[in-house]
């Protein structure tokens, strides 16, 4: 690294964090793809060097003869359906085959898996086009609608229509301005309805909270109701605080609250409570299902607030949108944008709110700036402009990232994926899986170039160089603002990779200016691992992952604390964990209930650093906790660790020997910015990998009141992607199901479907029960792989 920096005129002693990171990336050992035969020989040499005798392995297998299947096929299919169905209601058949084969390694075959899919194992439903869903997913969507519909005319109105009209007039007089028609309709519906669940639909900046929710909550309080505000994220919770509910919490926290009990041990029904769920469109089917079940058990009424056109949940399903489309709930719509004070920005936000993405993008392009690649950007990734480009037929990048083959690239581009060559193998494969119908429908008579000569595309600047330029100019744009302006500006991007790179550049710039102290200390930062519950229940997810930390809550009451255990290895179906005291235990992830698993790394903190907590965190020697999404600023360094001042003014010491789920807080993803309002906004968006981002762009481009900057490497391509709304498939739509049976019927059907699908951990228990020779076969397959 030192030699690399000196060769470019950089003194290693005074190098910035960004320059050190560039040197690390540039000097990291690369990988080169070889031919298939050469690769096989290379594998054999490595195996022999490790002391493994392949001939002996084969001889033992032949001597043993065929192994009877341990019948893991059904469990493997169920595990695959649970894994894929957690994030998507409708998923690819090819992806299901691959995941089931991986899950059932040593205990199933591809032909058995294909037969099980044809036999509709795990309650699979073939919806055509190479896609599947499950009966459990379909019935869950139907139960949500049936539960909402069963709450019609079940509660008394909070206020009469006449009194509500008088309330609106009184509110307008007190505020000194008229409410919009949509705000008046929302207040009237929420206070006069006799339905247990109602909705308020409104896009970004239309005044849902201040103009509608606040008067609703105030009147509910005056009428003797206990009011609760809840949101999917902590950041959104801060916005809802303006409505002044009695209690304010995330949905996850509310679901964990215990009901009030009667003396006979039954749940006390409390109909005098009003719950407002903000950003309801971000809530997936699993959480919405749990919320409605809890509401039915404990009583009360629910007002869902949000916009189906905004960002969706990471989890499967779009229940809020389905409720609106099926007219399962009565809802009022607020459409007049009020957030933006700049007339042109307000116009853009309004047409976006009206669903006219094309018109919105036409205005957004006025604020769009194309970044310019410089020599510094080439140097940042260890390349030069005249360096020979990597052959397009090469399947392995210098950084070791698996690249798609020429055939994959050609097919993907013919069926609609632009610049497939810039994407990873996984990204292209996922696109082809998601567009199986197009792929199968493609033939030699369509999509061919009329020109028999293959078109030669002009050389393109590599993606990593364009990324470097985007990161550099985004950081520069943010740093050009004064400290007060930065405090009132939200800096956003679409991916965590870009977010991290921009944070590094911004921090380096602030340090050079002296706005961040020269002294630093390191603490262990945690990044939440993006694995499904199914993946977390399998021991192979922890194999060769010594960077993983498993966080467990231990103790009771006020003595309850988070204890971190580092993964040391995997042995006989158990994960070996070790705590800071050196104590070890063998852990079975299949029996754990929603474990928290993180990847650990070191992070440097100095006075002046802004940080963001990316998950909730406990504090040593106190029951207090830091909430997920909380922002803080490092104010000084102490012998125990950096001292951070939270937004509420309290100071906490981040112990150097403790782990914290945090990162630098200068830049955040658009998902984390949902619900925020600032004076200005800067949005960095990359052109590659963006297909249908109208929801994402709509949120990013409407966080501001007065100023907006959009930086990108290709304004034209990004503009086209911004015009397209992402379509989120649901099981009901895929199966062309339009009606939901009554609640009792659908609950009975769903219980059957849940039994078919099984539960997380079932696969591990089935593996534990299989014969020893099946385990030996799996190990042999692992050796071959």
C-alpha positions in Angstrom: 0.0 0.0 0.0 2.8 2.4 0.9 4.6 1.8 -2.4 1.3 2.3 -4.3 0.7 5.7 -2.6 4.3 6.9 -3.0 4.1 6.0 -6.7 1.3 8.5 -6.9 2.9 11.3 -4.9 1.0 10.5 -1.7 2.8 10.4 1.6 1.5 7.4 3.6 2.1 9.2 6.9 -0.3 12.0 5.9 -2.7 10.2 3.6 -6.4 10.7 4.1 -8.8 7.9 5.0 -10.1 7.9 1.4 -6.6 7.6 -0.1 -5.7 4.7 2.3 -8.9 2.9 1.3 -8.1 3.4 -2.4 -4.6 2.0 -1.8 -6.1 -1.0 -0.1 -8.5 -1.7 -2.9 -5.9 -1.1 -5.6 -3.3 -3.4 -4.1 -5.7 -6.2 -3.0 -4.9 -9.5 -4.7 -6.9 -9.9 -7.8 -8.3 -13.1 -9.3 -8.2 -14.2 -12.9 -10.5 -16.6 -14.6 -9.0 -19.6 -16.3 -10.4 -22.2 -18.6 -12.6 -25.0 -17.3 -10.0 -27.7 -17.6 -7.3 -25.6 -16.1 -9.6 -24.7 -13.2 -10.4 -28.3 -12.5 -6.7 -29.2 -12.4 -6.1 -26.3 -10.1 -8.8 -27.5 -7.7 -7.3 -31.0 -7.7 -3.9 -29.6 -6.8 -5.3 -27.6 -3.9 -7.2 -30.6 -2.6 -4.2 -32.8 -2.7 -2.1 -30.1 -1.0 -4.7 -30.2 1.8 -4.1 -33.9 2.2 -7.3 -35.1 0.6 -7.3 -38.1 -1.6 -10.0 -37.8 -4.3 -9.4 -41.2 -5.6 -10.0 -42.7 -2.2 -13.2 -40.6 -1.8 -14.5 -42.0 -5.1 -13.5 -45.5 -4.2 -15.2 -45.3 -0.9 -18.4 -44.0 -2.5 -18.4 -46.8 -5.1 -17.7 -49.5 -2.4 -20.6 -48.2 -0.3 -23.0 -48.2 -3.3 -26.0 -46.0 -3.9 -27.3 -44.2 -0.8 -31.0 -44.2 0.0 -32.3 -40.7 0.2 -33.1 -39.5 3.6 -36.1 -37.9 2.1 -35.0 -34.4 2.7 -36.7 -33.3 -0.5 -39.9 -32.1 1.1 -38.1 -30.3 3.8 -35.7 -28.7 1.3 -38.6 -27.5 -0.8 -40.3 -26.0 2.3 -37.1 -24.4 3.4 -36.6 -22.8 -0.1 -40.2 -21.5 -0.1 -39.8 -20.0 3.4 -36.5 -18.4 2.4 -37.6 -16.9 -0.9 -41.2 -16.1 0.4 -39.9 -13.9 3.2 -38.8 -11.1 0.8 -41.1 -11.7 -2.2 -44.7 -12.9 -2.4 -44.0 -14.3 -5.9 -40.7 -15.9 -6.7 -38.9 -17.7 -9.5 -39.2 -21.4 -10.0 -35.6 -21.6 -11.1 -34.5 -19.8 -7.9 -36.6 -22.3 -5.9 -34.9 -25.3 -7.5 -31.4 -23.9 -6.8 -32.3 -23.0 -3.2 -33.9 -26.4 -2.5 -30.9 -28.2 -3.9 -28.6 -26.1 -1.7 -30.8 -26.7 1.4 -31.1 -30.4 0.8 -27.5 -31.1 -0.2 -26.7 -34.8 0.4 -30.4 -35.7 1.0 -32.1 -35.0 -2.3 -31.6 -34.7 -6.1 -32.6 -32.2 -8.7 -35.1 -34.7 -10.2 -36.7 -35.2 -6.8 -37.0 -31.5 -6.3 -38.6 -31.0 -9.7 -41.1 -33.7 -9.0 -41.9 -32.2 -5.6 -42.5 -28.8 -7.2 -44.8 -30.4 -9.8 -46.6 -32.2 -6.8 -47.1 -28.8 -5.2 -45.0 -29.6 -2.1 -45.0 -26.9 0.6 -48.3 -25.6 -0.7 -46.6 -24.2 -3.8 -48.8 -22.6 -6.5 -47.5 -22.4 -10.1 -48.7 -19.0 -11.3 -47.2 -19.3 -14.8 -44.2 -17.5 -16.4 -41.7 -19.6 -14.4 -43.0 -18.1 -11.1 -44.4 -19.6 -7.9 -46.2 -18.5 -4.7 -47.5 -20.5 -1.7 -50.9 -21.2 -0.3 -49.7 -19.7 3.0 -48.8 -16.4 1.3 -52.1 -16.3 -0.6 -54.2 -17.0 2.5 -52.3 -14.5 4.6 -53.1 -11.8 2.1 -56.8 -12.9 2.1 -56.9 -13.0 5.9 -55.6 -9.5 6.2 -58.4 -8.3 3.9 -61.0 -10.5 5.7 -59.9 -9.2 9.1 -60.2 -5.6 8.0 -63.6 -6.2 6.5 -64.9 -8.0 9.6 -64.2 -4.7 11.5 -66.8 -2.8 9.5 -69.5 -1.1 11.7 -68.0 -2.6 14.9 -67.2 0.5 16.9 -69.1 3.7 17.8 -68.1 7.0 16.2 -65.8 9.3 18.2 -67.8 12.4 17.1 -70.9 13.1 15.2 -70.8 14.6 11.7 -72.1 17.9 13.0 -69.6 18.2 15.8 -66.8 17.2 13.4 -67.7 20.0 11.1 -67.6 22.4 14.0 -64.2 21.0 15.1 -62.7 21.6 11.6 -63.9 25.2 11.6 -62.4 25.7 15.1 -59.1 24.2 14.0 -58.9 26.4 10.9 -59.6 29.5 13.0 -57.0 28.6 15.5 -54.4 27.9 12.8 -55.2 31.0 10.7 -55.5 29.1 7.5 -57.9 26.7 5.7 -57.3 23.0 5.6 -57.3 21.3 2.2 -60.3 19.4 1.1 -58.5 16.1 1.6 -57.4 17.0 5.1 -61.0 17.9 6.0 -62.2 14.5 4.6 -59.6 12.6 6.5 -60.6 14.2 9.8 -64.2 13.6 9.1 -63.7 9.9 8.2 -61.5 9.1 11.2 -63.8 10.7 13.8 -67.2 9.7 12.4 -66.5 6.2 11.2 -67.9 3.1 12.9 -65.2 0.9 11.2 -62.3 -0.5 13.3 -59.8 0.2 10.5 -59.7 3.3 8.2 -57.1 4.8 5.9 -55.7 8.2 5.0 -53.9 8.2 1.7 -51.5 11.0 0.9 -48.2 11.4 -0.9 -45.1 13.2 0.3 -45.5 16.7 1.8 -49.3 16.9 1.6 -49.7 17.7 5.3 -51.0 14.3 6.6 -49.5 14.7 10.0 -49.9 18.4 10.8 -53.2 18.9 8.9 -55.1 15.7 9.6 -53.5 13.4 12.1 -52.8 16.1 14.7 -56.5 17.2 14.9 -57.7 13.6 14.9 -55.4 12.7 17.9 -56.3 15.9 19.8 -60.0 15.2 19.5 -59.6 11.5 20.4 -57.8 12.5 23.5 -60.5 15.0 24.4 -63.1 12.2 23.9 -61.3 10.0 26.5 -59.3 7.8 24.1 -55.7 6.7 24.8 -53.8 7.5 21.6 -50.8 5.6 20.2 -48.6 6.6 17.3 -46.5 3.9 15.6 -44.2 3.7 12.6 -42.0 1.1 10.9 -38.9 3.2 11.5 -37.5 5.4 14.3 -36.9 8.3 11.8 -40.6 8.3 10.8 -41.5 8.1 14.4 -39.9 11.5 15.0 -42.1 13.1 12.3 -45.2 11.6 13.8 -44.3 13.1 17.2 -45.7 16.4 15.9 -49.1 14.9 16.2 -48.6 14.6 20.0 -50.0 11.1 20.7 -49.9 9.8 24.3 -47.5 7.1 23.3 -45.0 6.9 20.4 -43.2 3.7 19.3 -42.1 1.6 16.4 -44.4 -1.2 15.2 -41.9 -3.8 16.4 -42.0 -2.3 19.9 -45.8 -2.2 19.9 -46.0 -5.8 18.9 -43.9 -6.7 21.9 -46.1 -4.9 24.4 -48.0 -7.1 26.7 -51.8 -6.8 26.9 -53.6 -5.7 30.0 -55.0 -8.7 31.8 -58.2 -9.2 33.9 -58.3 -11.0 37.2 -59.6 -14.2 35.6 -56.5 -14.3 33.3 -58.2 -13.2 30.1 -57.1 -10.2 28.0 -58.9 -7.0 28.9 -60.5 -5.5 25.8 -59.8 -1.7 25.5 -62.0 -0.1 22.8 -61.1 3.4 24.0 -57.8 3.6 22.3 -56.9 5.0 18.9 -53.8 3.8 17.1 -52.3 5.7 14.2 -49.8 3.8 11.9 -47.8 6.2 9.8 -45.9 5.1 6.7 -48.2 2.2 6.4 -47.1 1.4 2.9 -43.7 0.4 4.3 -45.3 -2.4 6.4 -45.0 -5.9 4.9 -47.7 -8.6 5.1 -46.2 -10.4 8.1 -46.1 -7.3 10.3 -49.5 -6.0 9.1 -51.0 -9.5 9.8 -49.6 -9.4 13.4 -50.8 -5.9 14.0 -54.4 -6.7 13.0 -54.5 -9.9 15.0 -53.3 -8.0 18.1 -55.8 -5.3 17.5 -58.7 -7.8 17.3 -57.5 -9.5 20.5 -57.0 -6.3 22.6 -59.5 -3.9 21.1 -59.2 -0.4 19.7 -59.3 1.2 16.3 -56.6 1.8 13.7 -55.9 4.6 11.3 -53.5 3.7 8.5 -51.6 6.6 7.0 -49.4 6.5 4.0 -49.1 6.3 0.2 -49.1 3.0 -1.8 -46.9 4.8 -4.3 -44.1 5.3 -1.9 -41.4 2.9 -0.7 -42.5 -0.6 0.2 -41.4 -3.0 2.9 -38.3 -5.1 2.7 -40.5 -8.0 3.6 -43.0 -9.7 1.2 -46.4 -8.2 0.4 -48.1 -4.9 -0.1 -51.1 -5.1 2.3 -51.8 -1.3 2.4 -52.0 -1.1 -1.3 -54.2 -4.3 -1.5 -56.6 -2.8 1.1 -57.0 0.3 -1.1 -57.4 -1.6 -4.3 -59.9 -4.1 -2.9 -61.8 -1.2 -1.1 -61.5 -3.3 2.1 -61.3 -0.1 4.1 -62.8 3.3 3.7 -60.1 5.9 3.1 -59.7 9.6 2.5 -57.2 11.0 0.0 -55.1 14.1 0.6 -53.5 15.3 -2.6 -52.5 18.9 -2.3 -48.7 19.2 -1.7 -47.7 21.7 1.0 -44.1 20.9 2.0 -42.1 22.7 -0.7 -41.8 26.5 -0.5 -40.0 26.7 -3.8 -42.8 26.9 -6.5 -41.0 24.7 -9.1 -40.1 22.0 -6.5 -43.7 22.1 -5.3 -44.9 21.6 -8.8 -42.6 18.6 -9.2 -43.8 17.1 -5.9 -47.4 17.6 -6.9 -47.2 15.9 -10.3 -45.3 13.0 -8.7 -48.0 12.8 -6.0 -50.6 12.7 -8.8 -48.8 9.7 -10.3 -47.4 11.5 -13.4 -43.8 10.3 -13.1 -42.9 11.5 -16.6 -43.9 15.1 -15.9 -42.1 14.9 -12.5 -38.9 13.7 -14.1 -39.0 16.4 -16.7 -38.8 18.9 -13.8 -36.4 16.8 -11.8 -33.9 16.9 -14.7 -33.6 20.7 -14.1 -31.9 19.8 -10.8 -29.9 17.0 -12.2 -26.1 17.2 -12.7 -23.9 14.8 -14.6 -20.6 14.1 -12.8 -17.4 14.4 -14.8 -14.7 11.7 -14.5 -11.3 13.0 -13.7 -7.8 11.4 -13.5 -8.3 11.4 -9.7 -11.3 9.0 -10.1 -9.1 6.6 -12.2 -6.4 6.8 -9.5 -8.9 6.2 -6.8 -9.7 2.7 -8.1 -6.1 1.9 -9.1 -6.6 2.3 -12.9 -5.5 4.7 -15.6 -7.5 6.0 -18.7 -5.1 4.3 -21.1 -5.1 1.0 -19.2 -6.1 -2.0 -21.3 -9.8 -2.8 -20.5 -10.7 -6.2 -19.2 -12.0 -8.4 -22.0 -15.8 -8.6 -22.1 -15.5 -12.4 -22.4 -13.6 -12.6 -19.1 -15.9 -13.9 -16.3 -13.9 -12.8 -13.3 -13.2 -9.1 -12.4 -10.0 -7.9 -10.9 -11.7 -7.5 -7.6 -12.8 -11.1 -7.6 -16.5 -10.3 -8.4 -18.1 -13.0 -10.6 -19.1 -11.5 -13.9 -21.8 -12.7 -16.3 -20.9 -14.6 -19.5 -21.2 -13.1 -23.0 -24.3 -15.2 -23.6 -26.0 -14.1 -20.4 -25.2 -10.4 -21.2 -26.5 -10.8 -24.8 -29.7 -12.5 -23.6 -30.4 -10.0 -20.8 -29.9 -7.0 -23.0 -32.2 -8.5 -25.7 -35.0 -8.9 -23.2 -34.7 -5.4 -21.8 -31.7 -5.1 -19.4 -29.5 -2.2 -20.5 -25.7 -2.4 -19.9 -25.9 -5.9 -18.5 -22.1 -6.1 -18.9 -21.7 -3.6 -16.1 -23.6 -5.8 -13.6 -22.5 -8.7 -11.5 -23.3 -12.3 -12.4 -25.8 -12.4 -9.6 -27.6 -9.3 -10.7 -27.9 -10.5 -14.3 -29.1 -14.0 -13.2 -31.7 -12.5 -10.9 -33.0 -10.3 -13.8 -33.2 -13.4 -16.1 -35.0 -15.4 -13.3 -37.5 -12.5 -12.8 -38.2 -12.3 -16.5 -38.4 -16.0 -17.4 -41.5 -15.5 -19.5 -39.7 -13.0 -21.8 -36.6 -15.3 -21.9 -38.7 -18.3 -22.9 -40.6 -16.3 -25.4 -37.5 -15.0 -27.2 -36.6 -16.8 -30.4 -34.1 -16.2 -33.2 -36.7 -14.4 -35.3 -37.1 -11.6 -32.8 -34.7 -9.2 -31.2 -32.0 -9.6 -33.9 -30.2 -6.7 -35.3 -31.2 -5.9 -38.8 -27.6 -5.2 -39.5 -25.9 -8.6 -40.0 -22.7 -7.0 -38.7 -22.6 -7.0 -35.0 -22.7 -3.5 -33.6 -19.5 -2.5 -31.8 -20.2 -0.3 -28.8 -17.7 2.4 -28.1 -15.4 1.8 -25.1 -17.1 2.8 -21.9 -15.6 4.1 -18.7 -15.6 1.2 -16.1 -18.4 1.3 -13.6 -16.1 1.6 -10.6 -14.5 4.7 -12.1 -17.9 6.3 -12.7 -18.8 5.4 -9.1 -15.7 7.1 -7.8 -16.6 10.3 -9.7 -20.2 10.2 -8.3 -18.9 9.7 -4.8 -16.3 12.5 -5.1 -18.7 15.1 -6.6 -21.5 14.2 -4.1 -19.1 14.6 -1.2 -17.8 17.9 -2.7 -21.3 19.2 -3.2 -22.2 18.5 0.5 -18.9 19.9 1.7 -19.5 23.2 -0.2 -22.3 24.0 2.2 -21.8 25.8 5.5 -22.2 23.8 8.7 -25.7 25.3 9.3 -26.7 24.4 5.7 -25.4 20.9 6.1 -27.4 20.5 9.3 -30.5 21.4 7.3 -29.7 19.1 4.3 -30.4 15.4 3.9 -27.7 13.6 1.9 -29.0 10.4 0.3 -28.2 7.6 -2.1 -29.8 4.4 -3.2 -27.4 1.7 -1.9 -25.4 1.0 1.2 -22.2 0.6 -0.8 -22.5 4.2 -2.2 -23.6 5.4 1.2 -20.5 4.0 2.8 -18.2 5.5 0.2 -19.7 8.9 0.4 -19.5 8.9 4.1 -15.8 8.1 3.9 -15.2 11.0 1.4 -17.2 13.5 3.5 -15.4 12.5 6.7 -12.0 12.9 5.0 -13.0 16.4 3.7 -14.2 17.5 7.2 -11.0 16.2 8.8 -8.8 18.1 6.3 -10.7 21.3 7.2 -10.2 20.7 10.9 -14.0 20.3 11.6 -13.2 16.8 12.9 -10.6 16.3 15.5 -7.2 14.9 14.6 -7.3 12.3 17.5 -9.2 9.1 16.9 -10.1 5.9 18.7 -11.4 2.7 17.2 -14.5 0.9 18.4 -16.2 -2.2 17.0 -19.1 -1.4 14.7 -21.7 -3.8 13.7 -23.6 -4.1 10.4 -26.8 -6.1 10.5 -26.5 -9.2 8.3 -29.1 -9.3 5.6 -30.3 -12.9 5.9 -33.7 -14.3 6.0 -35.0 -16.0 9.1 -34.7 -19.3 7.3 -31.0 -18.7 6.4 -30.3 -17.6 10.0 -31.7 -21.0 11.3 -29.1 -23.0 9.3 -25.6 -23.7 10.5 -24.0 -23.3 7.1 -24.8 -19.6 7.2 -22.1 -19.3 9.9 -19.4 -21.4 8.3 -16.1 -19.6 7.8 -17.7 -16.4 9.1 -15.5 -15.4 12.1 -16.6 -11.8 11.5 -20.1 -12.6 12.7 -21.5 -11.6 16.1 -24.6 -13.2 17.5 -26.3 -10.9 20.0 -28.5 -12.5 22.7 -30.5 -11.0 25.5 -29.7 -12.5 28.9 -31.1 -11.9 32.3 -34.5 -10.7 33.5 -36.1 -7.4 34.2 -33.7 -4.5 34.8 -30.8 -7.0 34.8 -31.6 -8.0 31.2 -28.6 -7.2 29.0 -27.4 -7.8 25.5 -24.5 -10.3 25.4 -22.4 -10.6 22.2 -21.0 -13.9 21.1 -18.5 -14.2 18.3 -18.7 -17.1 15.8 -15.6 -19.3 16.1 -16.7 -22.1 13.8 -19.2 -24.8 13.1 -19.1 -28.4 14.4 -21.5 -31.3 14.1 -24.5 -29.1 13.3 -23.8 -26.5 16.0 -22.2 -23.1 15.9 -19.3 -22.5 18.3 -19.7 -19.1 20.0 -17.3 -17.3 22.3 -18.0 -14.2 24.5 -15.5 -11.5 25.6 -14.7 -13.6 28.7 -13.4 -16.4 26.5 -16.3 -18.7 27.5 -17.6 -20.9 24.7 -20.9 -22.7 24.0 -22.4 -24.8 21.2 -25.4 -23.0 19.8 -28.2 -24.4 17.7 -29.6 -21.6 15.5 -32.6 -23.7 14.5 -34.1 -23.4 18.0 -33.3 -19.6 18.4 -36.1 -17.2 18.1 -35.2 -14.4 15.7 -31.5 -14.1 16.6 -29.7 -10.8 15.9 -26.7 -11.4 13.8 -24.1 -8.8 12.7 -20.9 -8.5 10.8 -18.3 -6.7 12.9 -15.6 -4.3 11.8 -13.5 -1.5 13.2 -14.5 2.2 12.8 -12.5 5.3 13.7 -14.3 8.0 15.7 -13.0 11.5 16.4 -14.6 14.6 18.1 -17.0 16.1 15.6 -18.0 12.9 13.9 -21.6 12.4 13.1 -22.9 8.9 13.7 -26.1 7.0 13.1 -27.3 3.9 15.0 -28.5 1.4 12.5 -30.2 -0.8 15.1 -31.2 -0.5 18.8 -28.3 -0.8 21.2 -28.0 -1.4 25.0 -25.7 0.7 27.3 -23.5 -0.9 29.9 -24.6 -0.6 33.5 -27.9 1.0 32.7 -31.3 -0.3 31.4 -31.4 2.6 28.9 -31.3 1.8 25.2 -30.4 3.8 22.1 -33.1 3.5 19.5 -32.6 2.2 15.9 -32.1 5.2 13.6 -30.9 7.6 16.4 -28.4 10.3 15.3 -25.6 11.5 17.5 -22.4 13.6 17.4 -19.1 12.7 19.0 -18.2 15.6 21.4 -15.0 14.3 23.0 -12.8 11.3 23.7 -12.6 9.7 27.2 -10.3 6.9 28.5 -13.3 4.5 28.2 -14.2 5.5 24.6 -15.8 8.3 22.6 -18.6 10.4 24.2 -21.5 11.0 21.9 -24.3 13.5 22.4 -27.7 12.2 21.4 -30.4 14.3 19.8 -32.3 14.5 23.1 -29.2 16.1 24.7 -28.0 13.2 26.8 -24.4 12.0 26.5 -23.4 8.4 26.3 -20.0 6.8 26.4 -19.3 4.3 23.6 -17.1 1.7 25.4 -14.1 0.7 23.4 -14.6 -3.0 24.3 -18.3 -3.0 23.4 -20.0 -3.5 20.0 -22.4 -0.9 18.5 -24.6 -1.1 15.4 -23.5 2.2 14.0 -21.9 4.0 11.1 -21.0 7.5 10.1 -24.2 9.5 9.7 -23.4 12.1 7.0 -25.1 10.1 4.2 -28.1 7.8 4.4 -30.1 5.5 2.1 -33.3 6.8 0.7 -35.2 4.2 2.7 -33.7 5.6 5.9 -34.7 9.1 4.8 -38.4 8.2 4.3 -40.4 10.5 6.5 -37.7 13.2 6.9 -38.2 16.9 6.0 -35.2 19.2 5.5 -34.5 22.6 3.9 -32.3 21.0 1.2 -31.6 17.6 -0.3 -28.7 16.1 -2.2 -29.4 12.8 -4.0 -26.7 10.7 -5.6 -28.0 8.1 -8.0 -26.1 5.6 -10.1 -27.3 4.7 -13.6 -26.3 1.0 -13.5 -28.7 -1.4 -11.9 -31.6 1.1 -12.0 -34.7 -0.1 -13.8 -37.9 1.1 -12.1 -37.1 3.6 -9.4 -40.0 6.1 -9.5 -41.0 5.3 -5.9 -37.4 5.7 -4.7 -36.8 8.9 -6.7 -40.2 10.3 -5.6 -39.2 10.0 -2.0 -35.6 11.2 -2.5 -36.7 14.3 -4.5 -39.4 15.4 -2.1 -37.5 15.6 1.2 -36.6 19.2 0.7 -38.4 22.5 1.2 -36.2 24.9 -0.8 -33.3 23.3 -2.6 -32.5 20.0 -4.5 -29.4 18.6 -6.2 -29.4 15.3 -8.1 -26.0 14.0 -9.1 -25.7 11.0 -11.4 -23.3 9.5 -14.0 -26.0 9.3 -16.7 -28.9 11.8 -16.5 -30.7 10.3 -19.5 -30.7 6.7 -18.3 -31.5 7.7 -14.7 -34.4 9.9 -16.0 -35.9 6.9 -17.9 -35.6 4.7 -14.8 -37.3 7.4 -12.7 -40.3 7.4 -15.0 -41.0 3.7 -14.3 -43.0 2.6 -11.3 -41.8 -0.7 -9.7 -44.5 -3.3 -9.7 -44.6 -5.4 -6.6 -46.4 -8.7 -7.2 -48.8 -10.1 -4.7 -50.1 -13.7 -4.5 -53.7 -12.6 -5.0 -52.8 -10.7 -8.2 -50.6 -13.5 -9.5 -53.3 -16.1 -8.9 -56.0 -13.7 -10.2 -57.8 -14.0 -6.8 -60.1 -11.0 -6.2 -62.2 -11.9 -3.2 -61.4 -13.1 0.3 -63.6 -15.7 2.1 -65.0 -14.9 5.5 -62.6 -14.7 8.4 -63.4 -18.1 9.9 -63.0 -19.9 6.6 -59.7 -18.3 5.6 -58.2 -18.9 9.1 -59.0 -22.6 8.8 -57.4 -22.7 5.3 -54.4 -20.8 6.5 -53.7 -23.2 9.3 -53.6 -26.1 6.8 -51.3 -24.0 4.6 -49.0 -23.2 7.5 -48.6 -26.9 8.3 -47.7 -27.6 4.7 -45.0 -24.9 4.7 -43.5 -25.8 8.1 -41.4 -23.5 10.3 -37.9 -22.1 10.4 -35.6 -24.8 11.9 -37.5 -27.8 10.5 -34.8 -28.4 7.9 -32.1 -28.5 10.6 -34.1 -30.9 12.7 -34.6 -33.2 9.7 -30.8 -33.1 9.0 -30.1 -34.0 12.6 -32.3 -37.1 12.2 -30.8 -38.4 9.0 -28.3 -41.4 8.9 -24.6 -40.8 9.3 -23.9 -42.0 5.7 -26.1 -39.2 4.4 -23.9 -36.7 6.3 -20.8 -38.3 4.9 -22.3 -38.0 1.4 -22.9 -34.3 2.0 -19.3 -33.8 3.2 -18.1 -35.5 0.0 -20.3 -33.2 -2.1 -18.9 -30.2 -0.2 -15.3 -31.4 -1.0 -16.2 -31.7 -4.7 -17.8 -28.3 -4.7 
